[in-house]
Amino acid sequence: MFTFLTPAQRDALNASLVARGVTDAQFAQAQALAKEMGEQLARTCGDVLGRPVEPLDFVRDVLGVEGAGRLLVCALREVTGRPDLYRDAL
């Protein structure tokens, strides 16, 4: 999901998640859940439009970077049972 991050950005993300008590397994589970949610949203959008919508196109064109991040954060909340990690960071 985050293949576009540089090694330094990946390290910073990992450190931030560890500081918030998120394990590697939880993050991997959240990524899988976010992917599943994105695929379902794309299918639903495609049903409404009457044509197939690829999940990557949906995320890029509809959710954008911020929306995709929120999708992952929602999945993290679901997996960890913790409040929204965006708010925890403030």
C-alpha positions in Angstrom: 0.0 0.0 0.0 2.9 2.4 0.8 5.3 1.5 -2.0 5.8 5.2 -2.8 7.4 5.9 0.6 11.2 6.4 0.7 13.1 4.2 3.2 13.4 7.2 5.6 9.7 7.8 5.4 8.9 4.1 6.0 11.2 4.2 9.1 9.5 7.4 10.3 6.1 5.8 9.8 7.1 2.7 11.6 8.6 4.7 14.6 5.4 6.7 14.8 3.2 3.6 14.8 5.4 1.9 17.4 5.2 5.0 19.6 1.4 4.7 19.5 1.5 1.0 20.4 0.7 -0.4 16.9 2.4 -3.7 16.1 3.6 -4.8 12.7 0.9 -7.4 12.6 -1.8 -4.9 13.4 -0.5 -2.6 10.7 -0.5 -5.4 8.2 -4.0 -6.4 9.2 -5.2 -2.8 8.9 -3.6 -2.5 5.5 -5.5 -5.6 4.3 -8.7 -4.2 5.8 -8.2 -0.8 4.2 -7.6 -2.5 0.9 -10.8 -4.6 1.3 -12.8 -1.4 2.2 -11.3 0.4 -0.8 -12.3 -2.4 -3.1 -15.8 -2.5 -1.8 -16.1 1.3 -2.2 -14.9 1.0 -5.8 -17.4 -1.7 -6.5 -20.2 0.4 -5.1 -19.1 3.4 -7.0 -19.0 1.3 -10.2 -22.5 0.0 -9.5 -23.8 3.6 -9.2 -22.0 4.7 -12.4 -22.9 1.5 -14.3 -19.3 0.7 -15.2 -16.4 -1.0 -13.4 -14.2 1.3 -11.3 -10.8 0.0 -10.4 -9.9 0.4 -6.6 -6.7 2.3 -7.4 -8.6 4.7 -9.6 -11.3 5.2 -6.9 -8.7 5.9 -4.2 -6.7 8.3 -6.4 -9.7 10.1 -8.1 -12.2 10.1 -5.3 -10.5 9.7 -1.9 -7.2 11.4 -2.7 -4.2 11.1 -0.4 -5.9 12.4 2.7 -9.0 10.2 2.2 -6.8 7.1 1.6 -5.0 7.9 4.8 -8.2 8.3 6.7 -9.3 4.9 5.3 -6.2 3.3 6.7 -6.6 5.1 10.0 -10.2 3.9 10.3 -8.9 0.3 9.6 -6.2 0.8 12.3 -8.9 1.9 14.8 -10.9 -1.2 13.9 -7.9 -3.5 14.3 -6.5 -2.0 17.5 -9.7 -0.9 19.2 -8.0 2.4 19.9 -9.4 5.9 19.2 -8.6 7.6 16.0 -4.8 7.7 15.7 -5.0 11.1 13.9 -6.5 12.6 17.0 -4.0 10.8 19.2 -1.2 12.5 17.3 -2.4 16.0 18.2 
